[in-house]
Amino acid sequence: MLKVENLSTSYKTIDGDVHVLKDLNFEIYENEIFGIAGESGCGKTTLLKVLYDIIDFPLKIDGGRVLLSGKKNGDSFSYESGTIREAWWKNISYVPQATQSVL
């Protein structure tokens, strides 16, 4: 299960912080397909960066956490914000936008 609890993010700019995600909460259960859609600039890419622990300046986490847990091949696994990067492609994956352009 992937669980997002009270996630808030912002980007640092010369003019101050620009808040992107505010108090976001959701859960994705095992074998569930979850899609993220929205207009340009609404925070889709920011959310995926946080889910994958790609928190590079100027992005910052203002609050909340991400939890990933489940079982694979009979073994339990659990990750929290800051360690989810270890789970890439082993337990979670995503299809980025414009993938048809790489064919």
Contacts in CASP RR format, 6 or more apart in sequence:
PFRMAT RR
TARGET T0000
AUTHOR 0000-0000-0000
METHOD contacts of the structure
MODEL  1
MLKVENLSTSYKTIDGDVHVLKDLNFEIYENEIFGIAGESGCGKTTLLKV
LYDIIDFPLKIDGGRVLLSGKKNGDSFSYESGTIREAWWKNISYVPQATQ
SVL
1 27 0 8 1.000
1 28 0 8 1.000
1 29 0 8 1.000
1 30 0 8 1.000
1 67 0 8 1.000
1 68 0 8 1.000
1 69 0 8 1.000
1 70 0 8 1.000
2 27 0 8 1.000
2 28 0 8 1.000
2 34 0 8 1.000
2 51 0 8 1.000
2 66 0 8 1.000
2 67 0 8 1.000
2 68 0 8 1.000
2 92 0 8 1.000
3 26 0 8 1.000
3 27 0 8 1.000
3 28 0 8 1.000
3 66 0 8 1.000
3 67 0 8 1.000
3 68 0 8 1.000
3 69 0 8 1.000
4 24 0 8 1.000
4 25 0 8 1.000
4 26 0 8 1.000
4 27 0 8 1.000
4 51 0 8 1.000
4 65 0 8 1.000
4 66 0 8 1.000
5 25 0 8 1.000
5 64 0 8 1.000
5 65 0 8 1.000
5 66 0 8 1.000
5 67 0 8 1.000
6 23 0 8 1.000
6 24 0 8 1.000
6 25 0 8 1.000
6 63 0 8 1.000
6 64 0 8 1.000
6 65 0 8 1.000
7 21 0 8 1.000
7 23 0 8 1.000
7 24 0 8 1.000
7 25 0 8 1.000
7 47 0 8 1.000
7 50 0 8 1.000
7 61 0 8 1.000
7 63 0 8 1.000
7 64 0 8 1.000
7 65 0 8 1.000
7 66 0 8 1.000
8 19 0 8 1.000
8 21 0 8 1.000
8 22 0 8 1.000
8 23 0 8 1.000
8 24 0 8 1.000
8 61 0 8 1.000
8 62 0 8 1.000
8 63 0 8 1.000
8 64 0 8 1.000
9 19 0 8 1.000
9 20 0 8 1.000
9 21 0 8 1.000
9 46 0 8 1.000
9 50 0 8 1.000
9 59 0 8 1.000
9 60 0 8 1.000
9 61 0 8 1.000
9 62 0 8 1.000
9 63 0 8 1.000
10 17 0 8 1.000
10 18 0 8 1.000
10 19 0 8 1.000
10 20 0 8 1.000
10 59 0 8 1.000
10 60 0 8 1.000
10 62 0 8 1.000
11 17 0 8 1.000
11 18 0 8 1.000
11 20 0 8 1.000
11 46 0 8 1.000
11 58 0 8 1.000
11 59 0 8 1.000
11 60 0 8 1.000
12 57 0 8 1.000
12 58 0 8 1.000
12 60 0 8 1.000
13 58 0 8 1.000
17 60 0 8 1.000
17 62 0 8 1.000
19 62 0 8 1.000
20 43 0 8 1.000
20 46 0 8 1.000
21 43 0 8 1.000
21 46 0 8 1.000
21 47 0 8 1.000
21 50 0 8 1.000
24 47 0 8 1.000
28 34 0 8 1.000
30 70 0 8 1.000
36 44 0 8 1.000
36 47 0 8 1.000
36 48 0 8 1.000
37 44 0 8 1.000
38 44 0 8 1.000
46 59 0 8 1.000
48 94 0 8 1.000
49 55 0 8 1.000
49 56 0 8 1.000
49 59 0 8 1.000
50 59 0 8 1.000
50 61 0 8 1.000
50 66 0 8 1.000
50 81 0 8 1.000
51 66 0 8 1.000
51 84 0 8 1.000
51 92 0 8 1.000
51 94 0 8 1.000
52 84 0 8 1.000
52 85 0 8 1.000
52 88 0 8 1.000
52 94 0 8 1.000
53 81 0 8 1.000
53 82 0 8 1.000
53 83 0 8 1.000
53 84 0 8 1.000
53 85 0 8 1.000
54 85 0 8 1.000
55 61 0 8 1.000
61 81 0 8 1.000
64 81 0 8 1.000
65 80 0 8 1.000
65 81 0 8 1.000
66 80 0 8 1.000
66 81 0 8 1.000
66 84 0 8 1.000
67 78 0 8 1.000
67 79 0 8 1.000
67 80 0 8 1.000
67 81 0 8 1.000
68 77 0 8 1.000
68 78 0 8 1.000
68 79 0 8 1.000
68 80 0 8 1.000
68 84 0 8 1.000
68 87 0 8 1.000
68 91 0 8 1.000
68 92 0 8 1.000
69 76 0 8 1.000
69 77 0 8 1.000
69 78 0 8 1.000
69 79 0 8 1.000
70 76 0 8 1.000
70 77 0 8 1.000
70 78 0 8 1.000
70 91 0 8 1.000
71 77 0 8 1.000
72 90 0 8 1.000
72 91 0 8 1.000
77 87 0 8 1.000
77 91 0 8 1.000
79 86 0 8 1.000
79 87 0 8 1.000
84 92 0 8 1.000
END
